[in-house]
């Protein structure tokens, strides 16, 4: 599953509830969030399409590719372009369904 497919499949039904964790084919776990209260573009709930999202590596993955989007302290990567995240997720075996 791609990031775009994941975002559509996990769109929250109420407000800005967090999406479930994305588990990649190699076991890596990411929190991929997009809503009015996350660092995403657009910054709104249930957008038709997001061009940037908020990411948190939950399994200790080294996300060097996203370093420039890090806040430097909390491990959150904000406004990560979806196209870049697609490449990162693909390297980890895609998102399991």
Buried (B, 14 or more C-beta within 10 A) or exposed (E): BBBBEBBBEBBBEEEBEBBEBBBBBEEBBBBBBBBEBBBBBBBBBBBEEBEBBBBBBBEEBEBEBBEEBBEEEEEBBBBBBBEBBBEBBBEBEBBEE
